[in-house]
Amino acid sequence: MKEAQWQWQEPGTAWKGVCTYHVTLTVPSRQPLLGTLVIPQNDPSQARVERTALGNAVIDELYVMCKHYPAIRIYQFCLMPDHLHAIIRVTKVMDASIRSVIRGYWQGVKKLGRAYTLAVSTEASTSAFPSELSTSAVPPESSTLAFPSELSTSAVPPEFNSGTTPQRKTTAEESGWAFPIFTERPFIRPLSRCGQLHTMMHYVRMNPQRLATKRLMPGFFRVQKGIVIGGCSFDCVGNVALLHAESYDVVHVRSAWVKAAEHGDTQTLRDYMNSRVLKARKGVLMVSPFISPQEKQVMQVLISELHPFILLADNGFRDYYKPSDALFDACAAGRVLILSPWPYDASKRHISRADCVNQNNMAEEFCNAMNDIH
């Protein structure tokens, strides 16, 4: 990971002040070392993650962090099989920066991971983490730290869960038995914009349900590559059957209509937006990058009225991609196809005007090509 990705806040922002943060810790190999997803009766709404011993210990380490830094409060967390989401609040100015606090947490869970691999490699008899590592702040369901019966942590030093730096290497490290699990630094993002905290808490809470939905309906969430339409190659996520609709039309709100509406002439803009919904109700498939606020309003109506549509994305699809919020539910129901002709670019943060023009032109060309085919 580049050092630039460690810069979590904008220049000039106080690292030690009052703020709320979203922290994500990931097992880079994506192995389900932290828990197992359980889906009772194949119902995603009932999905839950049953924690492994390592998962319990990673959660305990959060409470150890709060014990060392009383100014920090945990608003919400969700442990997934291969990653952890936590929303934390710094309630008053601290002597240490949040960056150094989270780095200390990371160092603690790195030692947990090494202890876990040691336990796996030794394949010895049942052994629990030392009882003194559990704190009174830990919820009862998170306080049991026994590894599975076939594992052993008898060689784990008692200080490995304390968040402190060990005075010497452990037997595992000296012998070369243990290897790191949490090799990537946690990602932390400040939640400072209006409504951002509520959105993120909903996102964190829905993680098990969304993972369950993806597993039950893998076809709608698998990235498919190299789909050629009108001479252009696209990667896509969603329902490819939408490429066989009878007719297509574009949603492209012109800036002149928006400017006219700002000066009181709303008729043209209102008529155009209504026409997109009316066509969708007649079975025409709407296609758009849905960039402007007015285009997004049309998309929200399409979602709420359960009409299918195609979204042109301005970036490709990263590993483990999933749509967000209402778009996720529409994708699970087979009502959305997301297309992108570009590979994923991790550095891409903002869309330029040239990108907007290019995407709107692409939507026009896409509809023309698809209507010619059908």
PyMOL commands that set and color helices and strands:
alter all, ss='L'
color gray80, all
select helices_A, chain A and resi 3-6+40-42+44-46+53-68+98-122+131-133+140-142+158-161+171-175+196-205+207-216+218-220+240-244+255-262+267-281+293-304+325-332+353-373
alter helices_A, ss='H'
color red, helices_A
select strands_A, chain A and resi 19-26+35-38+48-51+72-79+83-90+187-190+224-229+232-238+248-250+285-288+309-312+336-340
alter strands_A, ss='S'
color yellow, strands_A
deselect
rebuild
show_as cartoon
